[in-house]
Amino acid sequence: MSDLKGKSAIITGSSRGIGKAIAIALAREGINLTLAARSEGPLNQTADEIRKTHKVEVLAVRTDVTKLADLENLYNKTKKKYGKLDILINNAGVSSQSPFEKQPIEDFERLAHTNYLGYVRLIRLVINDMIANKSGAIINMVSGSTLCDPLPRNFIVYSSLKVGLRAFCKGLFWEMRDHGIKVTSILPGVTDTDLTGKLKEITGDTSRLMTTKAIEDAIIFALNVPANVCPLEISVINQQTPWTKPVIPFKQAHPDK
Ligand SMILES: NC(=O)c1ccc[n+]([C@@H]2O[C@H](COP(=O)([O-])OP(=O)(O)OC[C@H]3O[C@@H](n4cnc5c(N)ncnc54)[C@H](OP(=O)(O)O)[C@@H]3O)[C@@H](O)[C@H]2O)c1
């Protein structure tokens, strides 16, 4: 029997894509779930699917991670149902690819509030209870794009926020170590989800895309390491092609080529 059985987890952005795949993987381990996303239809559908196929509790809480009141509600409802939170998986994210000079100005706030502030705020809301419990695991969905320097063309606002998130998580890892809390960043390569479906250039050749399998496995690995160990970062990157090339069609030579 898995040690994870009966634990509780919040997974943001779990109505579809990587978050949904993680939710199913955690349910397989017997972990009770709180699922969060903005659109109630797909969120409830995912919750129902998991309830039908796994013997775990599933709470669906409509949440916009850009809104502090929604994050407070998400955590309060989880605590009320499960008593305490063992695992936080910060995964909700949006994308915006564009040459910088053409990128809609309103995209910046949406990206910053979803992909950076949403993560930091939710961690701040749960962290004091985890410190009091002297345990907890916080896993954050960063991005393989943070491994590129310079950042991938047409992707610099998204990627620079993920760089900031990655740096924050690394700092948090050291601050939380003495409290018995584990902090892990996952750096996925280009994965077959709605988020990448918008990238017309790569969906023509789907063999280049990863499925969610390696990400699910990385998370289960991170949650199963011995108590005195914590994977700080796990990169799961596409093997078939260099990371950036399928995402960003280079119109000119990359500066370091
Ligand atoms: N796919 C990739 O290649 C890839 C690579 C590296 C990193 N990532 C990261 O992995 C994470 C998941 O991406 P994905 O590919 O699974 O994307 P996806 O298929 O588009 O799913 C995104 C999920 O986040 C939710 N979401 C978006 N904005 C939200 C908000 N403001 N509040 C609450 N939930 C919100 C969506 O539901 P609603 O729209 O209903 O809210 C959905 O459940 C993101 O952080 C992304 O940056 C993805």
The ligand as a Tripos MOL2 file, in Angstrom:
@<TRIPOS>MOLECULE
LIG
   48    52     1     0     0
SMALL
NO_CHARGES

@<TRIPOS>ATOM
      1 N1          1.9940   22.1320  -22.4310 N.am      1 LIG1
      2 C1          3.2920   22.3950  -22.4020 C.2       1 LIG1
      3 O1          4.0260   22.1540  -23.3720 O.2       1 LIG1
      4 C2          3.9210   22.9880  -21.1670 C.ar      1 LIG1
      5 C3          5.3220   23.0480  -21.1020 C.ar      1 LIG1
      6 C4          5.9110   23.5930  -19.9740 C.ar      1 LIG1
      7 C5          5.1290   24.0580  -18.9270 C.ar      1 LIG1
      8 N2          3.7710   23.9990  -19.0220 N.ar      1 LIG1
      9 C6          2.9800   24.5130  -17.8860 C.3       1 LIG1
     10 O2          2.1330   23.4920  -17.4080 O.3       1 LIG1
     11 C7          0.9490   24.0700  -16.8490 C.3       1 LIG1
     12 C8         -0.2870   23.3990  -17.4330 C.3       1 LIG1
     13 O3         -0.3000   23.6310  -18.8350 O.3       1 LIG1
     14 P1         -1.1910   22.7780  -19.8460 P.3       1 LIG1
     15 O4         -0.3690   22.5710  -21.0590 O.co2     1 LIG1
     16 O5         -1.8090   21.6340  -19.1680 O.co2     1 LIG1
     17 O6         -2.3240   23.8900  -20.2190 O.3       1 LIG1
     18 P2         -3.8520   23.7000  -20.6100 P.3       1 LIG1
     19 O7         -4.1050   22.3920  -21.2630 O.co2     1 LIG1
     20 O8         -4.2040   24.9550  -21.3550 O.co2     1 LIG1
     21 O9         -4.6020   23.7010  -19.1720 O.3       1 LIG1
     22 C9         -4.4980   24.8230  -18.3400 C.3       1 LIG1
     23 C10        -5.3150   24.5790  -17.0850 C.3       1 LIG1
     24 O10        -5.1880   25.7450  -16.2390 O.3       1 LIG1
     25 C11        -6.4880   26.2800  -15.9820 C.3       1 LIG1
     26 N3         -6.3830   27.7380  -15.8380 N.ar      1 LIG1
     27 C12        -5.9480   28.6470  -16.7400 C.ar      1 LIG1
     28 N4         -6.0300   29.8800  -16.2160 N.ar      1 LIG1
     29 C13        -6.5160   29.7350  -14.9530 C.ar      1 LIG1
     30 C14        -6.8490   30.6420  -13.9210 C.ar      1 LIG1
     31 N5         -6.7050   31.9660  -14.0470 N.pl3     1 LIG1
     32 N6         -7.3250   30.1510  -12.7600 N.ar      1 LIG1
     33 C15        -7.5090   28.8180  -12.6000 C.ar      1 LIG1
     34 N7         -7.2130   27.9110  -13.5300 N.ar      1 LIG1
     35 C16        -6.7340   28.3770  -14.7040 C.ar      1 LIG1
     36 C17        -7.3450   25.8170  -17.1670 C.3       1 LIG1
     37 O11        -8.7460   25.7900  -16.8750 O.3       1 LIG1
     38 P3         -9.6970   27.0780  -17.1120 P.3       1 LIG1
     39 O12        -9.3110   27.6800  -18.4330 O.co2     1 LIG1
     40 O13       -11.0870   26.5330  -17.0680 O.co2     1 LIG1
     41 O14        -9.4130   27.9910  -15.9580 O.co2     1 LIG1
     42 C18        -6.8050   24.4050  -17.3570 C.3       1 LIG1
     43 O15        -7.3680   23.5400  -16.4020 O.3       1 LIG1
     44 C19         1.0460   25.5810  -17.1170 C.3       1 LIG1
     45 O16         1.5490   26.2270  -15.9670 O.3       1 LIG1
     46 C20         2.0530   25.6620  -18.2470 C.3       1 LIG1
     47 O17         2.7340   26.9090  -18.2600 O.3       1 LIG1
     48 C21         3.1400   23.4680  -20.1220 C.ar      1 LIG1
@<TRIPOS>BOND
     1     1     2 1
     2     2     3 2
     3     2     4 1
     4     4     5 ar
     5     4    48 ar
     6     5     6 ar
     7     6     7 ar
     8     7     8 ar
     9     8     9 1
    10     8    48 ar
    11     9    10 1
    12     9    46 1
    13    10    11 1
    14    11    12 1
    15    11    44 1
    16    12    13 1
    17    13    14 1
    18    14    15 2
    19    14    16 1
    20    14    17 1
    21    17    18 1
    22    18    19 2
    23    18    20 1
    24    18    21 1
    25    21    22 1
    26    22    23 1
    27    23    24 1
    28    23    42 1
    29    24    25 1
    30    25    26 1
    31    25    36 1
    32    26    27 ar
    33    26    35 ar
    34    27    28 ar
    35    28    29 ar
    36    29    30 ar
    37    29    35 ar
    38    30    31 1
    39    30    32 ar
    40    32    33 ar
    41    33    34 ar
    42    34    35 ar
    43    36    37 1
    44    36    42 1
    45    37    38 1
    46    38    39 2
    47    38    40 1
    48    38    41 1
    49    42    43 1
    50    44    45 1
    51    44    46 1
    52    46    47 1
@<TRIPOS>SUBSTRUCTURE
     1 LIG1         1 GROUP 0 **** ****
